[in-house]
Amino acid sequence: MPGHTKSKESTATEYEEILVQSGGFGPYQVRIFILVSLFETPVAWAMLLPVLTGASSKWTCPGDNITVSNLSQASGQNASECVICPDIQYTAPYTSIITEWHLICEQSYIPDLITSLQMAGVLLGALITGQLADLFGRRKLLFITYTLLLIFWSASAFSPSWCVYTAMRVIIGACIGGVMVVNFVLPLEFVTPRWRTFCGCIGFWAVGVMSLGLWGYLVRDWRHVTIATAVCGIPVLLSWWFVPESPRWLLSKGRVKEAENILHGMAKFNKRPVPDLANLHSYALREQKMQREQKKFSYWHLCSSWQLAKNTLILMYGWFVSGSVYYGMSLNVKNLAGDRYLNMFVLGLVELPAVILVVLVNNRLGRRKTTCALMLIAGLSCGAILLLVVYNKATPWPAAMLTSAMLGKFGIAGAWAAVQVFSAEIFPTVIRNIGVGSCSMSSRIGGIVAPQLVFLGSYGEFIPYAVFGACALVCAALCLTLPETNKTPLPDQLHKHDTTNGHLITASANENPDLEEIDV
């Protein structure tokens, strides 16, 4: 849990001071944080549902006495025989898009291709919804995109062909991307800076990953589990009456009276005296001016100096590795030995201590050491799986492989949380949104690549882990070259961005203290 170290509230804006006077992270903010975080559980189901709906199965051609279980066995002569076999039978106790549409042999690449296209939809949805949320509001876009997600998610269960199903999954991915963007931003705009790391790292995503394993165990038909998970996501919509619009967004749009009403209600709900709101008008004018100033900057400014360009590329690579390794290990659960539903539950469970660890140690060890250590754990764990596969292929050690996979998932989940905080503090204020947005796009590209790396496991079980491990280890080394940002003022302007002995130098206080951290 966060400690009580004194924060740098003296540098806070009028809005931040009002939040402090209204309770900081009081019952009102806790309610909003929980309600908005609840969206993460069904979104995790929707994102990782291909683990269940795209599950492979052994199949038999009874007339020819052929039994095939993977792509390497289906290559060559057996592949053509399986395709033309009129009596093909699947032996698994569940159904999937593979068993229904016979996506095997020369069509075995299609399930992972569908997942990659879904991830491309996530990227597109995040880009579009991020812009729309700035124009029309966080709350409205959150519920609109989530409602669309539920509609297309349910409709995908009635797809008559894999082509229609693919189109549905792309739209589902776009809706997921939209929900995830607003879901992350909205709670942060209600809390003071000292709680931003906590709210940014802790959530209910891991609960969704764990419970998806239970869904798969209880509902074995892919159409039924699709409908069931979508329907169980409907109650989250009831939070519409309890989640207000972001006061900060309202102020940026000049809607001061609406923001005042929300802030007034916040103080009363937290049983705190209503703060003086007289300065909100001047704050709103400054926010609008700052937004106009930031529009003068573009992606080219990320390369305005050698140091900034280097930091940007390393951070983008860190997010790419986080996305590809995280989703790769999540999707590759089908290739682990043992019960796949239990494996899915365990691999979701280890994410909880990972993000809690980041909250506890990120300010004590520093951003650089925390990120590097967690990437190192992920890389070495994947390397351990690689060695187990290569040297014990004839007599595999399921327990050792599952343990290594758990450590790898623990490392990459924590590293992704740590690198997000790291990125927000390295970029100067005037290009922070552009910089973090570029990194986020890199993670989505990693998500697109991840299913294809998993598909390579059909040719050799060791291939995905070799790639995951190498990428994570390189990232760990590169993170050591980044400047440490812990307990340093955030940079404001481009010309103030410099490094000396690995530390950021800035001549002024933080212009935008929202991302400022304290000891946890």
C-alpha positions in Angstrom: 0.0 0.0 0.0 1.2 3.5 -0.6 2.9 5.1 2.3 2.4 8.6 3.7 5.6 10.3 2.5 5.0 14.0 2.0 4.2 14.8 -1.6 5.1 17.8 -3.6 1.7 19.4 -3.3 3.2 22.8 -3.2 3.7 22.7 -6.9 0.1 21.6 -7.5 -2.3 23.5 -9.7 -5.6 24.9 -8.4 -7.3 21.7 -9.6 -4.8 19.5 -7.7 -5.2 21.5 -4.5 -9.0 21.1 -4.7 -8.6 17.4 -5.1 -6.3 17.4 -2.0 -8.8 19.4 0.0 -11.7 17.2 -1.2 -10.0 14.0 0.2 -7.3 13.1 -2.3 -8.2 9.4 -2.6 -11.3 9.4 -0.5 -14.4 7.2 -0.8 -15.6 9.1 -3.8 -12.4 8.5 -5.8 -12.3 4.9 -4.5 -15.8 4.3 -5.9 -14.9 5.7 -9.3 -11.7 3.7 -9.4 -13.4 0.4 -8.6 -16.3 1.0 -11.0 -14.2 2.0 -13.9 -11.7 -0.8 -13.2 -14.5 -3.3 -13.3 -14.6 -2.8 -17.1 -11.2 -4.5 -17.3 -12.5 -8.0 -16.3 -14.9 -8.4 -19.3 -12.4 -6.6 -21.6 -9.8 -9.2 -20.6 -12.2 -11.9 -21.5 -12.9 -10.4 -24.9 -9.2 -9.8 -25.6 -8.0 -13.3 -24.7 -11.1 -15.3 -25.8 -9.2 -16.7 -28.8 -7.3 -18.8 -26.3 -10.5 -20.8 -25.9 -12.3 -20.2 -29.3 -9.1 -20.9 -31.3 -8.0 -24.0 -29.3 -6.5 -26.7 -31.4 -7.5 -30.4 -31.2 -6.2 -33.7 -32.3 -8.1 -35.1 -35.2 -8.5 -38.5 -36.8 -9.3 -39.8 -40.2 -10.9 -43.2 -39.3 -10.9 -44.6 -42.8 -7.1 -44.1 -43.2 -6.3 -44.7 -39.5 -4.5 -41.3 -39.4 -4.2 -39.3 -36.1 -2.7 -35.8 -36.2 -2.1 -33.4 -33.3 0.1 -30.6 -34.7 1.3 -28.8 -37.8 4.5 -30.7 -38.1 2.6 -34.0 -38.2 0.2 -32.5 -40.7 2.9 -31.5 -43.1 3.7 -33.5 -46.3 1.6 -36.5 -47.2 -0.7 -36.4 -44.1 -1.8 -32.9 -44.7 -3.5 -33.6 -48.0 -5.0 -36.8 -46.7 -6.5 -34.9 -43.7 -8.0 -32.2 -45.9 -9.8 -34.6 -48.2 -10.9 -37.0 -45.4 -14.7 -36.9 -45.4 -15.1 -38.4 -41.9 -12.6 -36.3 -40.0 -13.2 -36.4 -36.3 -11.9 -34.2 -33.5 -11.0 -35.8 -30.2 -10.9 -32.9 -27.8 -13.8 -32.5 -25.3 -14.5 -28.9 -26.6 -15.3 -27.1 -29.8 -13.5 -24.2 -31.4 -13.4 -22.3 -34.7 -10.8 -24.9 -35.7 -13.0 -27.8 -35.2 -16.1 -26.2 -36.7 -14.5 -24.8 -39.9 -11.6 -27.3 -40.2 -8.9 -24.7 -39.9 -6.1 -27.4 -40.1 -3.3 -28.4 -42.3 -2.8 -25.7 -45.0 -5.4 -23.5 -43.2 -3.8 -23.9 -39.7 -2.4 -20.3 -39.9 -5.9 -18.8 -39.9 -6.7 -18.8 -36.1 -3.5 -16.9 -35.3 -4.0 -14.6 -38.2 -7.4 -13.8 -36.9 -5.9 -12.9 -33.5 -3.3 -10.7 -35.2 -6.0 -8.8 -37.1 -7.9 -8.4 -33.8 -4.8 -6.8 -32.3 -4.6 -4.5 -35.3 -8.1 -3.5 -34.5 -7.0 -2.7 -30.9 -4.4 -0.3 -32.3 -6.9 1.4 -34.6 -9.5 1.7 -31.9 -7.1 3.2 -29.4 -6.0 5.8 -31.9 -9.6 6.8 -32.9 -11.1 6.7 -29.4 -8.3 8.6 -27.9 -9.0 11.5 -30.2 -12.8 11.2 -29.7 -12.5 11.1 -25.9 -10.6 14.5 -26.0 -13.4 15.9 -28.1 -16.6 14.5 -26.6 -15.6 13.4 -23.1 -14.2 10.4 -21.3 -17.4 9.0 -19.7 -19.5 9.1 -22.9 -16.9 7.4 -25.0 -16.2 4.8 -22.4 -19.8 3.6 -22.3 -20.4 3.9 -26.1 -17.3 1.8 -27.0 -18.1 -0.7 -24.3 -21.7 -1.1 -25.5 -20.5 -1.6 -29.0 -18.0 -4.2 -27.7 -20.8 -6.2 -26.1 -22.9 -6.0 -29.3 -20.3 -7.3 -31.7 -18.9 -9.7 -29.1 -22.3 -11.4 -28.8 -22.8 -11.2 -32.5 -19.5 -13.0 -33.2 -21.0 -16.2 -31.7 -23.4 -16.4 -34.6 -20.7 -16.1 -37.4 -21.6 -18.4 -40.3 -17.9 -18.6 -41.5 -14.4 -17.8 -40.4 -14.3 -14.8 -42.7 -17.3 -13.2 -40.9 -15.8 -14.2 -37.6 -12.6 -12.4 -38.6 -14.4 -9.2 -39.4 -16.2 -9.4 -36.1 -12.9 -9.9 -34.2 -11.4 -6.9 -35.8 -14.3 -4.7 -34.7 -14.2 -6.3 -31.3 -10.5 -5.4 -31.1 -11.2 -1.8 -32.0 -13.8 -1.5 -29.3 -11.3 -3.1 -26.8 -8.7 -0.6 -27.7 -11.2 2.3 -27.2 -12.3 1.0 -23.8 -8.8 0.5 -22.6 -7.7 4.0 -23.4 -10.5 5.8 -21.6 -10.6 3.2 -18.8 -6.9 4.1 -18.0 -7.3 7.9 -18.2 -10.6 8.5 -16.4 -9.7 7.4 -12.9 -6.4 9.2 -13.0 -8.1 12.5 -13.5 -9.9 12.2 -10.2 -6.9 11.5 -7.9 -3.9 13.4 -6.7 -0.4 12.7 -8.1 0.6 10.5 -5.2 -2.0 8.0 -6.1 -1.4 7.9 -9.9 1.1 5.0 -9.8 -1.3 3.0 -7.7 -4.3 3.6 -9.9 -2.3 3.1 -13.1 -0.9 -0.3 -12.0 -3.7 -1.9 -9.9 -6.9 -3.1 -11.6 -9.1 -6.0 -12.4 -7.4 -7.2 -15.6 -5.7 -10.1 -13.9 -9.1 -11.1 -12.5 -10.4 -11.4 -16.0 -7.4 -13.5 -17.1 -7.9 -15.9 -14.2 -11.6 -16.2 -14.5 -11.3 -16.9 -18.3 -9.8 -20.2 -17.4 -12.8 -21.0 -15.3 -15.1 -20.0 -18.2 -13.3 -22.4 -20.5 -13.5 -25.2 -17.9 -17.3 -24.8 -17.4 -18.4 -24.0 -21.0 -16.8 -26.2 -23.6 -18.6 -24.9 -26.8 -17.0 -21.9 -28.4 -20.2 -20.2 -29.4 -21.7 -20.7 -25.9 -18.7 -19.4 -24.1 -18.6 -16.4 -26.4 -22.3 -15.6 -25.6 -21.9 -16.3 -21.9 -18.9 -14.0 -21.4 -20.5 -11.2 -23.3 -23.8 -11.4 -21.4 -21.9 -11.4 -18.1 -20.3 -8.2 -19.1 -23.6 -6.3 -19.3 -24.0 -5.5 -15.6 -21.0 -3.2 -15.8 -23.1 -0.8 -17.8 -25.1 0.0 -14.6 -22.1 2.0 -13.4 -23.3 4.8 -15.8 -25.3 6.3 -13.0 -22.4 6.4 -10.6 -19.4 7.4 -12.8 -19.3 11.2 -13.5 -17.5 13.0 -16.3 -13.9 14.0 -15.6 -13.8 17.5 -14.1 -10.4 18.0 -15.6 -11.8 17.4 -19.1 -14.8 19.7 -18.4 -12.4 22.5 -17.4 -10.3 22.0 -20.5 -13.5 22.6 -22.5 -14.5 25.7 -20.5 -17.4 23.9 -18.8 -16.6 25.3 -15.4 -20.0 25.1 -13.9 -20.4 21.4 -14.5 -16.9 20.8 -13.1 -17.8 22.8 -10.0 -20.9 20.7 -9.4 -18.9 17.4 -9.6 -16.1 18.8 -7.3 -18.7 20.1 -4.9 -20.4 16.6 -4.8 -17.0 15.0 -4.3 -16.2 17.0 -1.2 -19.6 16.3 0.3 -19.4 12.5 -0.4 -15.9 12.4 1.2 -17.3 14.4 4.2 -14.8 17.2 3.7 -15.5 21.0 3.6 -16.3 22.3 0.2 -13.1 23.9 -1.1 -12.9 27.4 -2.6 -13.6 27.0 -6.4 -13.1 30.6 -7.3 -9.8 30.0 -9.1 -11.2 27.3 -11.4 -11.9 29.9 -14.2 -8.3 31.0 -14.4 -7.2 27.4 -14.3 -9.5 26.4 -17.1 -8.1 29.2 -19.3 -4.6 28.1 -18.7 -5.5 24.5 -19.5 -7.0 25.6 -22.8 -4.0 27.7 -23.6 -1.6 24.7 -22.8 -3.6 22.5 -25.1 -3.3 25.0 -27.9 0.5 25.2 -27.3 0.8 21.4 -27.4 -0.8 21.3 -30.8 2.3 23.1 -32.2 4.3 19.9 -31.5 4.4 16.8 -33.6 6.0 13.3 -33.7 9.0 14.9 -35.3 9.8 16.6 -32.0 10.5 13.2 -30.5 13.8 13.3 -32.5 14.7 16.9 -31.8 17.9 15.8 -30.1 20.1 12.7 -30.1 19.3 12.0 -26.4 15.6 12.4 -26.8 15.6 10.2 -30.0 17.6 7.5 -28.2 15.2 7.5 -25.2 12.2 7.5 -27.5 13.4 4.5 -29.4 14.4 2.5 -26.3 11.0 3.2 -24.7 9.1 2.3 -27.8 11.1 -1.0 -28.0 10.3 -1.6 -24.3 6.6 -1.2 -24.9 6.9 -3.4 -28.1 8.6 -6.2 -26.0 6.0 -5.8 -23.3 3.1 -6.2 -25.7 4.6 -9.1 -27.7 5.9 -11.1 -24.8 2.8 -10.5 -22.6 0.3 -11.5 -25.2 2.6 -14.2 -26.6 2.9 -15.9 -23.3 -0.9 -15.5 -22.7 -1.8 -17.0 -26.1 0.9 -19.7 -25.8 -0.8 -21.2 -22.7 -2.3 -23.8 -25.0 1.1 -25.3 -25.7 2.0 -25.8 -22.0 1.8 -29.2 -20.5 -0.9 -29.9 -18.0 -4.5 -28.7 -17.7 -4.8 -25.6 -19.9 -7.6 -24.1 -17.8 -5.6 -24.4 -14.6 -2.5 -23.0 -16.5 -4.6 -20.0 -17.6 -5.7 -19.3 -14.1 -2.2 -19.5 -12.7 -0.7 -17.3 -15.4 -3.4 -14.7 -14.6 -2.8 -15.0 -10.8 0.9 -14.2 -11.0 0.0 -10.8 -12.5 -1.4 -9.6 -9.2 1.8 -9.7 -7.2 3.7 -8.4 -10.2 1.9 -5.1 -10.3 1.8 -4.8 -6.5 5.6 -5.2 -6.5 5.9 -2.3 -8.9 3.8 -0.1 -6.7 5.9 -1.0 -3.6 9.4 -0.8 -5.1 9.3 1.5 -8.1 10.1 4.6 -6.1 12.6 2.9 -3.8 14.7 1.1 -6.4 14.1 3.7 -9.1 12.4 3.3 -12.5 15.5 2.1 -14.3 16.4 -0.7 -11.9 12.8 -1.9 -11.5 12.1 -2.1 -15.2 15.5 -3.7 -15.9 15.1 -6.3 -13.2 11.6 -7.3 -14.3 12.6 -7.6 -17.9 15.5 -9.7 -16.8 13.2 -12.1 -15.0 11.0 -12.4 -18.0 14.0 -13.0 -20.4 15.7 -15.6 -18.1 12.5 -17.4 -17.5 11.8 -17.7 -21.3 15.4 -18.9 -21.6 14.8 -21.6 -19.0 11.8 -22.8 -20.9 13.9 -22.9 -24.1 16.5 -25.1 -22.4 13.9 -27.4 -21.0 12.3 -27.9 -24.4 15.6 -28.4 -26.2 17.3 -30.7 -23.7 14.3 -32.6 -22.4 12.1 -33.0 -25.4 11.8 -36.7 -25.0 11.0 -36.5 -21.2 9.6 -33.0 -20.6 9.3 -31.6 -17.1 5.8 -30.1 -17.0 6.2 -28.6 -13.5 9.5 -26.9 -14.3 8.1 -25.5 -17.6 5.0 -24.2 -15.9 7.0 -22.6 -13.1 9.3 -20.9 -15.6 6.2 -19.7 -17.6 4.8 -18.3 -14.4 8.0 -16.4 -13.6 8.1 -15.1 -17.2 4.5 -13.9 -17.0 5.2 -12.3 -13.6 8.2 -10.5 -15.0 6.7 -9.1 -18.2 3.4 -8.0 -16.4 5.4 -6.1 -13.9 7.8 -4.7 -16.5 4.9 -3.4 -18.6 3.5 -1.5 -15.6 7.0 -0.1 -14.7 7.8 1.0 -18.2 4.5 2.9 -18.5 5.5 5.1 -15.4 9.0 5.4 -16.7 7.8 6.7 -20.1 5.5 9.3 -18.6 8.3 10.8 -16.7 11.0 10.9 -19.4 9.2 12.9 -22.1 9.0 16.7 -21.6 5.6 18.0 -20.8 5.0 19.6 -24.2 5.4 16.3 -26.0 4.4 13.9 -23.2 1.1 12.8 -24.8 2.8 12.3 -28.2 5.6 10.3 -26.7 3.5 8.0 -24.6 1.1 7.6 -27.5 3.9 6.5 -29.7 5.0 4.0 -27.1 1.5 2.7 -26.8 1.3 2.2 -30.5 4.5 0.1 -30.3 2.9 -2.2 -27.7 -0.1 -2.7 -30.0 2.3 -3.7 -32.8 3.8 -6.1 -30.4 0.3 -7.5 -29.8 -0.1 -7.9 -33.6 3.2 -9.8 -33.8 2.6 -12.1 -30.8 0.1 -14.5 -32.4 2.5 -15.1 -35.3 5.3 -15.9 -32.9 3.0 -18.4 -31.2 2.2 -19.9 -34.6 5.9 -20.5 -35.1 5.7 -22.9 -32.2 3.9 -25.3 -34.5 7.2 -25.8 -36.3 9.3 -25.9 -33.1 8.1 -25.5 -29.5 11.2 -23.6 -28.6 10.9 -20.9 -31.2 8.5 -18.5 -29.4 10.4 -18.7 -26.1 13.7 -18.1 -27.9 12.3 -14.9 -29.4 10.6 -13.8 -26.2 13.7 -14.4 -24.1 16.1 -12.6 -26.5 13.8 -9.6 -26.9 13.3 -9.2 -23.1 17.1 -9.6 -22.3 18.0 -6.9 -24.9 15.4 -4.6 -23.5 16.7 -5.1 -20.0 20.2 -4.0 -21.2 18.9 -1.0 -23.1 16.9 0.2 -20.1 20.1 0.7 -18.2 21.1 3.4 -20.6 17.9 5.5 -19.9 18.1 8.4 -17.5 16.7 7.8 -14.0 13.6 9.9 -13.3 12.8 8.9 -9.8 12.5 11.9 -7.5 13.5 14.4 -10.1 11.4 17.2 -11.5 9.7 16.4 -14.7 11.1 18.2 -17.8 8.9 20.9 -19.3 10.5 22.1 -22.5 12.5 20.4 -25.2 15.6 22.7 -24.7 15.8 21.7 -21.1 16.0 18.0 -21.8 19.6 16.8 -21.1 21.4 14.2 -19.1 24.3 14.2 -16.8 25.5 10.9 -15.2 22.3 9.3 -16.2 20.0 11.8 -14.5 17.5 14.2 -16.1 18.3 17.9 -15.7 15.6 20.5 -15.7 15.7 24.1 -14.6 12.1 24.6 -13.5 9.5 22.9 -11.5 7.0 20.6 -13.1 4.6 22.5 -15.4 2.2 19.6 -15.3 2.4 17.9 -11.9 -0.2 15.3 -12.7 2.4 12.6 -13.3 4.6 13.5 -10.4 5.4 10.6 -8.0 6.3 10.2 -4.4 7.7 7.4 -2.3 5.4 4.4 -2.0 
